[in-house]
Amino acid sequence: MTKDLTQGNVTKTMLLFAYPMILGNLLQQCYNIADSFIVGKFLGSGALAAVGSAYSLMTFITSVIIGLCMGSGTVFSIWFGRNDKQQLRNNAAVSFLFIAAFTVIINILIFACIDIILHILNVPPDIYGSMREYVRIIFFGVFFVFLYNYFAFLLRAVGNSAVPLCFLGAAAVINILLDILFVVTFKLGISGAALATVIAQAVSGIGSGIYVLLKEPWLRPKINEVKFNRETVLGVIRSSSAACIQQSVMNFGILMIQGLVNSFGTSVMAAFAAAVKIDSFAYMPAQEFGNAFSLFISQNHGSGRQDRVREGVRKAVKISAIFCLVISAVIFILAPYLMRIFVDAAEIDIISIGVGYLRIEGSFYIGIGVLFLLYGFYRGIEKPEMSLILTVISLGTRVLLAYVLSPVPAIGVYGIWWAIPIGWFLADVVGIMCMKKTFAKI
């Protein structure tokens, strides 16, 4: 099942294509939140802090792989827009082998360097053992993360955003049920939560791969079609690596922030772990809309429909801005109640710290909403390096300000929170200025 994004009403086309991606990521966030909810309620704040810190580490590692798949997906979408299916299959084969090899290498390095990584993150001694136990299991799912994201971006590139949603939905349900079974019933502790996540990732990764092989045979490259010529290999590496570095820089910056947060102790770690879950869930639809927008742009750019590219930008900004303003108001009002989902009501200090984070950072979601669209726009018009530059500006500002402001006694941890939206808006200004120059040339 494919969908041509170069035809039809622009707003309707983008929304119909985006909503399965948004719903799918909401489900993914649900099973991430399920880990935190069950761990926080049944294993305590120390285990919650360990899972939250491990989540930041896992996000950084998987972001490298997701970035490679995302960049490849843009290439697939451009060739689909040009109606060149043979080149699409050739690029798909080359990128699969390239990313699979990279995934295996990075997974080996992770297991060899677990203790070094945990020491760099300043993990407190009281949760070091729990976090190491969790991380050692959770990283067995890295290859499954690659499988799911590769096949998901391949299907989305040809306009099929529904099937990846189905596999992600199944994984979310399995993860939540296994969390309850392993942690609550079998009393496997933090290891049970990690094992539940790995099994769920295996279902979504292997399942999506089998679907493509059996149900979309035209996407399977024939051996005689696969050509490792210079143009194909460099094209795949350029687009994939730029998106990979972008995602890596983004999440490396977040990892550096996690290390800074860890230096403030277990209470701040626990508050940050819970608040980030809420935060990610809140702005995730804007992020996935940006990814869908990128594929819309790349198909239309590939087919030469620059008129739809321009119209798509205008409509996407309006949609994202409205959503972000509404969700900012909701988060500001409901922040205390949302924190109590993850943290016991008696943990007043942890709840207060988390509410401060949500009300400062959550008030400015429009900044990250625009930034996600800028990332998608530049990937879609084959300028992935610009997305990387914007990420460096945003995260560089965030990390620099966080490390400068947080040691000031009068500011403390709130300096970390305020650095986030400042970085977003600075990157937005640069990205919009460059977009105007780009439109003047096309």
C-alpha positions as CSV (number, residue, x, y, z in Angstrom):
1,M,0.0,0.0,0.0
2,T,1.5,3.3,-1.1
3,K,0.4,6.9,-1.2
4,D,1.4,9.7,-3.6
5,L,2.0,12.8,-1.5
6,T,2.4,15.0,-4.6
7,Q,-1.4,15.0,-5.3
8,G,-4.5,16.3,-3.5
9,N,-5.2,19.0,-0.9
10,V,-1.9,19.8,0.9
11,T,-3.3,20.2,4.5
12,K,-5.5,17.0,4.2
13,T,-2.6,15.0,2.6
14,M,-0.1,16.0,5.4
15,L,-2.5,15.3,8.2
16,L,-3.8,12.0,6.9
17,F,-0.2,10.8,6.4
18,A,1.0,12.2,9.7
19,Y,-1.7,10.9,12.1
20,P,-0.6,7.2,12.0
21,M,3.0,8.4,12.7
22,I,1.8,10.6,15.6
23,L,-0.4,7.9,17.0
24,G,2.4,5.3,16.7
25,N,4.9,7.5,18.6
26,L,2.2,8.2,21.2
27,L,2.0,4.4,21.7
28,Q,5.8,4.2,21.9
29,Q,5.8,6.9,24.6
30,C,3.1,4.9,26.4
31,Y,5.2,1.9,26.8
32,N,8.2,4.1,27.8
33,I,5.9,5.7,30.4
34,A,4.7,2.3,31.5
35,D,8.2,1.4,32.5
36,S,8.5,4.6,34.5
37,F,5.1,4.3,36.1
38,I,5.4,0.7,37.2
39,V,9.0,1.1,38.3
40,G,8.3,4.3,40.2
41,K,5.2,2.9,41.9
42,F,6.5,-0.6,42.7
43,L,10.3,-0.2,43.0
44,G,10.6,3.3,44.4
45,S,12.3,6.6,43.4
46,G,15.8,5.1,43.3
47,A,14.8,2.7,40.6
48,L,12.9,5.4,38.8
49,A,16.0,7.6,38.8
50,A,18.0,4.6,37.4
51,V,15.5,3.9,34.6
52,G,15.3,7.6,33.7
53,S,19.0,8.1,33.5
54,A,19.3,4.8,31.4
55,Y,16.5,6.1,29.2
56,S,18.6,9.1,28.3
57,L,21.6,6.9,27.5
58,M,19.5,4.5,25.4
59,T,17.9,7.4,23.6
60,F,21.4,8.6,22.6
61,I,22.5,5.3,21.3
62,T,19.4,4.5,19.4
63,S,19.2,8.0,18.0
64,V,22.4,7.2,16.0
65,I,20.6,4.3,14.4
66,I,17.3,6.1,14.0
67,G,19.1,9.0,12.4
68,L,20.7,6.7,9.8
69,C,17.2,5.2,9.0
70,M,15.6,8.6,8.9
71,G,18.2,9.9,6.4
72,S,17.8,6.9,4.3
73,G,14.0,7.3,4.4
74,T,14.4,10.7,2.8
75,V,16.4,9.2,0.0
76,F,13.8,6.5,-0.6
77,S,11.1,9.2,-0.6
78,I,12.9,11.3,-3.2
79,W,13.3,8.3,-5.6
80,F,9.7,7.4,-5.1
81,G,8.7,10.9,-6.0
82,R,10.8,10.6,-9.1
83,N,9.0,7.3,-9.9
84,D,12.3,5.4,-10.1
85,K,11.6,2.2,-8.3
86,Q,14.8,0.4,-9.3
87,Q,16.9,3.2,-7.8
88,L,14.7,3.1,-4.7
89,R,15.3,-0.7,-4.3
90,N,19.0,-0.3,-4.9
91,N,19.3,2.5,-2.3
92,A,17.2,0.4,0.1
93,A,19.6,-2.5,-0.2
94,V,22.8,-0.5,0.2
95,S,21.4,1.4,3.2
96,F,20.2,-1.8,4.9
97,L,23.6,-3.4,4.7
98,F,25.4,-0.1,5.8
99,I,23.1,0.5,8.8
100,A,23.0,-3.1,9.9
101,A,26.8,-3.3,10.0
102,F,27.0,0.0,11.9
103,T,24.4,-1.3,14.4
104,V,26.4,-4.5,15.2
105,I,29.6,-2.5,15.7
106,I,28.1,0.1,18.0
107,N,26.3,-2.6,20.0
108,I,29.6,-4.5,20.6
109,L,31.3,-1.2,21.7
110,I,28.4,-0.5,24.2
111,F,28.8,-3.8,26.0
112,A,32.5,-3.4,26.2
113,C,32.3,0.1,27.7
114,I,29.3,0.0,30.0
115,D,31.2,0.9,33.2
116,I,33.1,3.7,31.5
117,I,29.9,5.2,30.2
118,L,28.2,5.0,33.6
119,H,31.1,6.7,35.3
120,I,31.1,9.5,32.7
121,L,27.4,10.1,33.5
122,N,28.2,10.6,37.2
123,V,25.7,7.9,38.3
124,P,25.3,8.1,42.1
125,P,26.6,5.1,44.0
126,D,23.2,4.3,45.5
127,I,21.7,3.5,42.1
128,Y,24.8,2.5,40.1
129,G,24.1,-1.2,40.5
130,S,20.5,-0.9,39.5
131,M,21.2,1.2,36.4
132,R,24.0,-1.2,35.3
133,E,21.7,-4.1,35.6
134,Y,19.0,-2.4,33.6
135,V,21.4,-1.1,30.9
136,R,23.0,-4.5,30.3
137,I,19.6,-6.0,29.4
138,I,18.1,-3.1,27.5
139,F,20.9,-2.9,25.0
140,F,20.1,-6.3,23.7
141,G,17.2,-4.6,21.9
142,V,19.4,-2.2,19.9
143,F,19.3,-4.4,16.7
144,F,15.6,-4.7,16.9
145,V,15.3,-0.9,17.1
146,F,17.3,-0.8,13.9
147,L,15.0,-3.3,12.2
148,Y,11.8,-1.5,13.1
149,N,13.0,1.9,12.2
150,Y,14.6,0.8,8.9
151,F,11.4,-0.8,7.7
152,A,9.2,1.9,9.2
153,F,11.0,4.6,7.3
154,L,11.0,2.5,4.1
155,L,7.3,2.1,4.3
156,R,6.6,5.7,5.2
157,A,8.8,6.9,2.3
158,V,6.3,5.2,-0.1
159,G,3.4,6.7,1.7
160,N,2.5,3.9,4.0
161,S,2.4,5.2,7.5
162,A,-0.3,2.8,8.8
163,V,1.6,-0.5,8.9
164,P,4.4,0.8,11.2
165,L,1.7,2.0,13.5
166,C,0.2,-1.5,13.8
167,F,3.5,-3.1,14.7
168,L,4.3,-0.3,17.2
169,G,0.8,-0.7,18.7
170,A,1.3,-4.4,19.2
171,A,4.7,-3.7,20.8
172,A,3.2,-1.2,23.2
173,V,0.6,-3.6,24.4
174,I,3.1,-6.4,24.8
175,N,5.5,-4.1,26.7
176,I,2.9,-2.9,29.2
177,L,1.5,-6.5,29.8
178,L,5.0,-7.9,30.3
179,D,5.9,-5.0,32.6
180,I,3.1,-5.9,34.9
181,L,3.9,-9.6,34.6
182,F,7.7,-9.4,35.2
183,V,7.8,-6.5,37.7
184,V,4.5,-6.8,39.7
185,T,3.8,-10.6,39.5
186,F,7.2,-12.3,39.1
187,K,9.0,-9.7,41.2
188,L,11.9,-9.5,38.7
189,G,12.6,-5.9,39.7
190,I,14.3,-3.5,37.3
191,S,15.6,-6.4,35.2
192,G,11.9,-7.3,34.4
193,A,11.2,-3.9,33.1
194,A,14.2,-4.0,30.8
195,L,13.3,-7.5,29.6
196,A,9.8,-6.4,28.8
197,T,11.1,-3.6,26.6
198,V,13.5,-5.8,24.7
199,I,10.8,-8.4,23.9
200,A,8.4,-5.6,22.7
201,Q,11.2,-4.2,20.5
202,A,11.8,-7.6,19.0
203,V,8.1,-8.0,18.1
204,S,8.0,-4.6,16.2
205,G,11.4,-5.1,14.5
206,I,11.0,-8.6,13.3
207,G,7.3,-8.2,12.5
208,S,7.8,-5.2,10.3
209,G,10.6,-6.9,8.4
210,I,8.5,-10.0,7.7
211,Y,5.6,-7.7,6.5
212,V,7.8,-5.9,3.9
213,L,9.3,-9.2,2.6
214,L,5.9,-10.9,2.3
215,K,3.4,-8.1,1.5
216,E,5.5,-5.5,-0.4
217,P,7.6,-7.7,-2.8
218,W,8.2,-4.8,-5.2
219,L,10.4,-3.3,-2.5
220,R,12.7,-6.4,-2.3
221,P,15.8,-5.7,-4.5
222,K,16.9,-8.4,-6.8
223,I,20.6,-9.4,-6.6
224,N,21.4,-8.2,-10.1
225,E,19.8,-4.8,-9.3
226,V,22.0,-4.1,-6.3
227,K,24.9,-1.9,-7.4
228,F,27.4,-0.5,-5.0
229,N,28.4,2.3,-7.3
230,R,30.0,5.4,-6.0
231,E,27.0,7.6,-6.6
232,T,24.6,5.4,-4.7
233,V,26.9,4.7,-1.8
234,L,27.9,8.3,-1.3
235,G,24.2,9.4,-1.6
236,V,23.1,7.0,1.1
237,I,26.1,7.9,3.3
238,R,25.6,11.6,2.9
239,S,21.9,11.7,3.7
240,S,22.0,9.0,6.4
241,S,25.2,10.3,8.1
242,A,23.9,13.9,8.3
243,A,20.7,12.8,9.9
244,C,22.6,10.4,12.1
245,I,25.0,13.1,13.3
246,Q,22.1,15.5,13.8
247,Q,20.3,13.0,16.1
248,S,23.6,12.1,17.8
249,V,24.4,15.7,18.5
250,M,20.9,16.3,19.8
251,N,21.0,13.4,22.1
252,F,24.6,13.8,23.1
253,G,23.6,17.3,24.3
254,I,20.7,15.7,26.2
255,L,23.2,13.2,27.7
256,M,25.5,16.0,28.8
257,I,22.5,17.6,30.5
258,Q,21.6,14.3,32.1
259,G,25.2,14.2,33.6
260,L,24.7,17.7,34.9
261,V,21.3,16.8,36.4
262,N,22.8,13.7,38.0
263,S,25.3,16.0,39.9
264,F,22.3,17.5,41.8
265,G,21.4,14.2,43.4
266,T,18.8,11.5,43.3
267,S,15.8,13.7,44.0
268,V,16.5,15.9,41.0
269,M,17.3,12.8,38.9
270,A,13.9,11.3,39.8
271,A,12.1,14.6,39.1
272,F,13.9,15.0,35.8
273,A,13.2,11.4,34.8
274,A,9.4,11.8,35.4
275,A,9.2,15.3,33.9
276,V,11.1,14.3,30.7
277,K,8.6,11.4,30.1
278,I,5.7,13.9,30.3
279,D,7.6,16.4,28.3
280,S,8.4,13.9,25.5
281,F,4.8,12.8,25.4
282,A,3.6,16.4,25.2
283,Y,5.6,17.6,22.2
284,M,6.0,14.3,20.5
285,P,3.1,14.9,18.1
286,A,4.9,18.0,16.8
287,Q,8.1,16.0,16.4
288,E,6.3,13.2,14.4
289,F,4.4,15.8,12.4
290,G,7.9,17.3,11.5
291,N,9.0,13.8,10.3
292,A,5.9,13.4,8.2
293,F,6.3,16.9,6.8
294,S,9.9,15.9,5.8
295,L,8.6,13.0,3.7
296,F,5.9,15.2,2.2
297,I,8.6,17.7,1.2
298,S,11.0,15.1,-0.1
299,Q,8.4,13.4,-2.4
300,N,7.3,16.8,-3.8
301,H,10.8,18.0,-4.1
302,G,11.7,14.8,-6.0
303,S,8.8,15.2,-8.4
304,G,9.6,18.9,-8.9
305,R,6.4,20.2,-7.2
306,Q,8.0,23.3,-5.7
307,D,4.6,25.0,-5.5
308,R,3.4,22.2,-3.1
309,V,6.7,22.6,-1.1
310,R,6.0,26.3,-0.5
311,E,2.3,25.7,0.4
312,G,3.3,22.8,2.6
313,V,5.6,25.0,4.6
314,R,2.9,27.6,5.2
315,K,0.2,25.1,6.2
316,A,2.6,23.0,8.4
317,V,3.7,26.1,10.4
318,K,0.0,27.0,11.2
319,I,-0.8,23.4,12.2
320,S,2.2,23.0,14.4
321,A,1.9,26.4,16.1
322,I,-1.8,25.9,17.1
323,F,-1.0,22.5,18.6
324,C,2.0,23.7,20.5
325,L,0.2,26.7,22.0
326,V,-2.6,24.5,23.2
327,I,-0.4,21.8,24.7
328,S,1.7,24.4,26.4
329,A,-1.4,25.7,28.2
330,V,-2.4,22.2,29.2
331,I,1.0,21.2,30.6
332,F,1.3,24.5,32.6
333,I,-2.0,23.9,34.3
334,L,-1.8,20.2,34.9
335,A,1.9,19.9,35.7
336,P,1.4,19.0,39.4
337,Y,-1.1,16.3,38.6
338,L,0.9,14.8,35.8
339,M,4.0,14.5,38.1
340,R,1.9,12.5,40.6
341,I,1.3,9.9,37.9
342,F,4.9,8.9,38.3
343,V,5.9,10.0,41.8
344,D,4.2,9.3,45.1
345,A,2.3,12.3,46.4
346,A,4.4,12.2,49.6
347,E,7.5,13.0,47.5
348,I,6.8,16.8,47.7
349,D,10.3,17.9,46.8
350,I,10.5,15.7,43.7
351,I,7.1,16.8,42.5
352,S,8.0,20.5,43.0
353,I,11.3,20.2,41.0
354,G,9.4,18.4,38.2
355,V,6.7,21.0,38.1
356,G,9.3,23.8,37.8
357,Y,10.8,22.0,34.8
358,L,7.5,21.5,33.1
359,R,6.2,25.0,33.6
360,I,9.4,26.7,32.3
361,E,10.3,24.5,29.4
362,G,6.7,23.5,28.5
363,S,5.6,27.1,28.1
364,F,7.7,27.4,24.9
365,Y,6.8,24.3,22.9
366,I,6.2,26.5,19.9
367,G,9.9,26.9,19.7
368,I,10.6,23.2,19.3
369,G,7.6,22.8,17.0
370,V,9.0,25.2,14.5
371,L,12.5,23.6,14.9
372,F,11.1,20.2,14.0
373,L,9.6,21.6,10.8
374,L,12.9,23.2,9.9
375,Y,14.7,19.9,10.4
376,G,12.2,18.2,8.1
377,F,12.3,20.9,5.5
378,Y,16.1,20.8,5.1
379,R,16.2,17.0,5.0
380,G,13.4,17.0,2.4
381,I,15.2,19.4,0.0
382,E,18.4,17.5,0.2
383,K,20.2,19.9,2.5
384,P,20.6,17.6,5.6
385,E,23.7,19.5,6.7
386,M,21.6,22.5,7.5
387,S,19.5,20.4,9.9
388,L,22.7,19.5,11.6
389,I,23.8,23.1,11.9
390,L,20.5,24.0,13.6
391,T,20.9,21.1,16.0
392,V,24.4,22.3,17.0
393,I,23.1,25.8,17.6
394,S,20.1,24.6,19.6
395,L,22.0,22.0,21.7
396,G,25.2,24.0,21.9
397,T,23.3,26.9,23.4
398,R,21.4,24.7,25.8
399,V,24.5,22.9,27.1
400,L,26.6,26.0,27.4
401,L,23.9,28.0,29.3
402,A,23.1,25.0,31.5
403,Y,26.7,24.6,32.6
404,V,27.1,28.4,33.1
405,L,23.9,29.1,34.9
406,S,23.3,26.1,37.1
407,P,26.4,26.6,39.4
408,V,25.1,30.0,40.3
409,P,23.5,29.5,43.8
410,A,20.6,31.9,43.1
411,I,19.7,30.0,39.9
412,G,20.7,26.4,40.5
413,V,18.9,23.6,38.6
414,Y,16.5,26.2,37.1
415,G,19.4,27.4,34.9
416,I,19.2,24.0,33.1
417,W,15.5,24.4,32.5
418,W,15.7,27.9,31.1
419,A,18.6,27.0,28.7
420,I,16.3,24.7,26.8
421,P,13.8,27.2,25.2
422,I,16.6,29.8,24.6
423,G,18.4,27.2,22.5
424,W,15.3,26.4,20.5
425,F,14.5,30.0,19.6
426,L,18.0,30.9,18.6
427,A,18.1,28.0,16.2
428,D,14.6,28.9,14.9
429,V,15.8,32.4,13.9
430,V,18.8,31.1,12.0
431,G,16.7,28.4,10.3
432,I,14.0,30.8,9.1
433,M,16.5,33.3,7.8
434,C,18.2,30.6,5.7
435,M,14.8,29.2,4.5
436,K,13.9,32.6,3.1
437,K,17.1,32.6,1.1
438,T,16.4,29.1,-0.1
439,F,13.0,30.0,-1.4
440,A,14.4,33.0,-3.2
441,K,16.5,30.6,-5.3
442,I,13.7,28.2,-6.2
